[in-house]
């Protein structure tokens, strides 16, 4: 099957599954890539924690921050509720900056991320990225803003109403009355931009090798493995990634490294047209489409689309 035919079929499968997506798979050694709308901009949700980690570690490397220094994080300030992390703590805790990086990146702990944002605000993170030559990723706000959406105003049984708003209120230009979904106001990026960041972390670049190694380690220890992991992790491969979820958005960006030496950046940014919180079918579809793109690229067709 040609790349053009494959992408046509995958677009149809996504549409049937109620998903619109931006996908990009890139061979990190040859630079060959295959994607579906890879330059479509999305609100990045928790994917912003990758540049947050890069900027924090770069400042530690420069001596501007001390990774061993501890910060007190008060209880009850839940910024991004989840099954793990400081957001579930009941008592004050003192946590080292380097350990906050682990909680933020590997456990996607919003409270830990906001403690790090307190040290390096969004504008400074954006400046660090520019200085490292990373383009196309916008950092405008902290994680606390992500839990001030319409969904917090509904009881759980009515949360689908917030998802309906998220789906139906978007404009053709990617604007949205929910500011966290408006690409002119939210943290944003494209599949291509995040693939560029992954390329810079996995291959020689302006990012310091020690910084890049630590970010790779944090992503390899990601505990949220329900989305693309089933299609990319195996005994013969290593999958390192970060997920992002917000209302009807489901994202994941990662690198699969195969035992034979091949390595591929895989970035999937999606929005669902189904007003439901739990969508295991959408999670599985994301993985199938990304895997099909990787398999075609790995087969060596080299045909772009």
N, C-alpha and C positions, 0 to 999 in steps of 0.2 A: 504494500500500500504506500502511495506517495504521502509526503507530509501534508500536502494540501487536502487530500482525501481524509487523512486521519483527523486533521483539525476540524474539517466539516462535520465528521461523525461525532467528534467530542463536543462540539458546540451544540449539536442536537441533543446529545445525552445530558448535557448540563441544563439545557432548556427544559427537557422533560422532567428533570429532577428539581426544577424550581430554583436553579442557581444561575447567577451571572458571575463570571469570574475573569480574573487576570492571572495568567499562568506564565511562568518562564522557567525553563530548565536549561542550564548552561554547563557544558563540559569545561571544568576549570583548567584543564591543561591545553586543549586545542582552541577554546573560545567559541566553538560551535554551539548554537543554541536553537531552541524550538519553543514557541510560545503561542498563547492565545491572548490577544489584546494586552501585551506586556507593558504598555505605556499608559494604561488607564489608571488614574490617580484614585486612591482610596484613603479614608481615615485609617490610620495604622493601628489603633488600639494598643495592645500590649507589645506589639513589635517595636515600639519606641524604646523598650527596655534594652534592646541591643545597642543603639547609639548611646543610651544612658550609661551602659557598662563601659563602652569604648571611651567615652569622655571622662568618666570617673577614674578609670585605670590610667589614662593618659595623664591626668592631673596628679595621680599618685606617683607615676614615673618621673614627672617633672619636680616632685617634691612639694607641690602645692597642697596636697592632702596626705595624711598619714593613714595607711590602710589599717593599722592596728588601733587607731584612735576609736574610742567608743562614743556612741550617741545614745541618749536616753529616749526611748520611744514610749509614749504614754498609752495606756490601754483605752479601748473604747473609741478610737478614732479610725473606724473602718473606712478605708478608701476604696477598696476593691474586694468585696467579700469572696472568699474562696475556701476550699477545704483545708488549706495549710497556711502556715506563715503567721507573721505578727498580727495580721488582721483578726486572728482568732485568739490572740493572747488576752488574758483577763487582768494582768498585773503589769506594772511598769517593767521595762527590760532595758538593759544596757547592751548594745550590740556593736561589734567592731564594724568599721566601714567595709572591710573586705568580706565580712560575713553578710552584711546587708546586700552586697553584690550577689552573693550566692542566693539569698532569699528572693531578691528581685528577679534575677535572670532564670535560675533553675526552677524555682517554685512559683514564679510570676506573682510574687507578693507585692500588691500595690502599696501597702504601708511602708515596706522596706524601700520601694522605689521612690516614694515621696520623701523619705528621709534623705535619700541621695540627691533628689531634686533640690532639697533645702541647701545642700552644699554646692551644687552646680545647677543653677536655674536653666530653664529651657533655652533662653537666648545664648547663654554661655556654651551649652551643649552644641547648639547650631554653629557657633563660632569655631569650636573645636573640630567639628566635622568638616567645615570649610577648609580649615588649616591642614587637615589630613587629605584633602582632595576628594572627599565624599560629597557627591551632589545628588539632588533629587529627593532628599528626605527632609521634611520640615518638622521642627520641634517647637510647639507653641505653648503647651500647657502641661500641667502635672497630671498624675493619675486620679487625684481627687475629682477632677472635672468629669471623669468617666462614670462616676456614680451619681451624677446630678442630671440624669436623663429622665424622660417621662416614665420609664419603667419603675422608678422608685416611688412613684405616686400611686401605683396600683397594688392591690393585694395580689398574691401570687396567682390566684385563679383567673385574674383579669390581665395578667401581664401580656397576653397575646394582643391586647389593644395597643400597647406601646409598639409592638412589632408591626402591627398594621400601619400605624403612623409612620414608622421608619421606612416601610416599604412604599407607601403610597404618596408620601409628601416630598420625595426627592424631585429636583428639577433636572431638566435635560443637561444643564451645565454642571452637574454634581453639587449644586447647592442644596441646602436642607434647613428647615426651621429648627431642627434639633442640631445645635451648634457642633456637637461632637461628631456628627456625620457630614458636616459641611466642609468640603475640602478647602475652602477659603479661610476657615477658622480653626480647624482641627489639626492635630498632628497627622501628617500625611506622608505618603510615599507611593511609588509604583513597584510593580514586580521587578522591573529592570533596575531601579535604584537599589532595592534591597539585594538583588543578585550582585550588583556592583559592590555593595558593602561586604557581602559574604566572600566575594572574590578577593577583596582587599584583606580579609581576615585569614583566608586559607592559602594565599599565594603572596610572594614578596610584594610589598607596597610601602606607602608612606607611613602606615601604621607600624609602630614599634613591634618587633617580633615577640617580645615578652608580653605586651598588651594583647596582641592577637592570640597568642597561645592561651592566655587566661580566659579570654572570651570564648574560644573554642571549647575549653574545658567546661565552662559554665553551661554552654549550650548542649554539650554531650551529656551533662547530668540533668537535663530537663526531665521533670517528673510527669509532665502532661503529655501523654503518649497515646492519646485516643484518636488522633486525627490522621496524620500522614505516616506515623510510625509503623502501623501494620503493613504498609506497602513498601517500606524502605529499610527496615531493620531486619537483620538476619545474622546467623553465625558467620557469614562471609562479608558482612558490611557493617559500617558504623554510621548511625544516624544522629546528627547533632542539630538541634532546632530550637525555635522559639515560636509559641503560638500567640494569637491575638484574637479576642472575642469581644464584641460590643453590639448589643441589640441583634440586628440581623446580619452582622458581619462575622465571618469566620476566616481566619488567616493562619498561615504557617509559613515560616521561612527557615530553611535548613540546608545542610550539606550531607550527602551520602558518599561515604568513602568505601570503595570496594577493595577486597583483598588483592585483586590483580593490579591495584594502583590507580584505577580510574576514580575520578571524583566529580560529582555533579552538584551544582547549586540548584535548589528547587524552591521556588517561591510561588505561593498560592494565596491570592487575595480574592475573597468571594463575598457576595451579598445574596441573601435568600429572599425569594418572593413568597415564602410560606410563613404565615404569622404564628410561629411556634418557637418556644425556647429550646426544647430538646428535639434534635433532628439527627439521630444516628445515621439515617440514610444519606443526609447531606455530607456528613463527615466522611462516610465511606466513598461517596461519589468524588469528593475532592481528591482522595488518595488514588482512586482508579484512574482519573484523568491525568494526574501528575505522573503516575507510574507509566501510563501509556506513552506520554511524551518522552519520559526518560528512556523507556525501552526502545523507542524509535530512534532516538538520538544515539543511544549506545550501540545500536545495530550498525551505525556508521553510514547512514544514507547521505548525511551531509546536506540534504535539501532543505533550504530555508523556506519559511512561510510567514 
